[in-house]
Amino acid sequence: MTASQGDSFVVPGHEPGDEERRCDVLQAKGPDGGPPYFVRWADGELGMVFPGEEWQLIRPD
């Protein structure tokens, strides 16, 4: 999976009933647009992530 600035990830909740989380990609740190990604979560928290298989990549229209 490759992502770039402006893309978003939607992450499902860990347990049944947990809300999904969303983060916006600020920068791809890996080679050729690969992980890890520097992201901003919807609550404003910044972090570095390696997306899991269950993560959905959303590209802007």
C-alpha positions as CSV (number, residue, x, y, z in Angstrom):
1,M,0.0,0.0,0.0
2,T,1.3,3.5,-0.9
3,A,-0.2,6.7,0.3
4,S,0.6,10.4,-0.1
5,Q,-0.1,13.7,1.5
6,G,-3.9,14.4,1.4
7,D,-4.9,10.7,1.6
8,S,-6.7,9.4,4.6
9,F,-6.9,6.1,6.5
10,V,-10.1,4.8,8.1
11,V,-9.3,2.3,10.9
12,P,-12.0,0.0,12.3
13,G,-12.6,-0.2,16.1
14,H,-10.7,-2.9,18.0
15,E,-13.8,-4.3,19.7
16,P,-17.5,-4.6,18.6
17,G,-19.2,-1.3,19.1
18,D,-15.9,0.7,19.0
19,E,-16.0,3.7,16.6
20,E,-13.7,3.7,13.6
21,R,-10.9,6.3,13.6
22,R,-9.7,8.4,10.8
23,C,-6.3,10.0,10.1
24,D,-4.9,12.2,7.4
25,V,-1.6,11.5,5.8
26,L,0.8,14.4,6.2
27,Q,3.9,12.6,4.8
28,A,5.1,9.2,3.6
29,K,8.4,8.4,5.3
30,G,9.1,5.1,3.5
31,P,10.6,4.5,0.1
32,D,8.3,5.1,-2.9
33,G,5.4,6.4,-0.8
34,G,5.3,3.4,1.5
35,P,5.0,3.2,5.3
36,P,5.6,4.5,7.8
37,Y,3.3,7.5,7.5
38,F,3.3,10.6,9.5
39,V,-0.4,11.3,10.2
40,R,-2.8,13.6,12.0
41,W,-5.7,11.9,13.8
42,A,-9.2,13.4,13.8
43,D,-8.6,14.5,17.4
44,G,-5.5,16.5,16.4
45,E,-3.0,14.0,17.7
46,L,0.1,13.4,15.5
47,G,1.8,10.1,15.0
48,M,3.7,7.7,12.9
49,V,1.8,4.6,11.6
50,F,2.3,1.4,9.8
51,P,-1.2,0.6,8.4
52,G,-2.7,-2.8,9.0
53,E,-4.6,-5.0,6.5
54,E,-7.9,-3.8,7.9
55,W,-7.1,-0.1,7.3
56,Q,-9.0,1.5,4.4
57,L,-7.1,4.0,2.2
58,I,-9.2,7.0,1.1
59,R,-7.9,9.2,-1.7
60,P,-9.4,12.6,-2.4
61,D,-11.6,13.0,-5.4
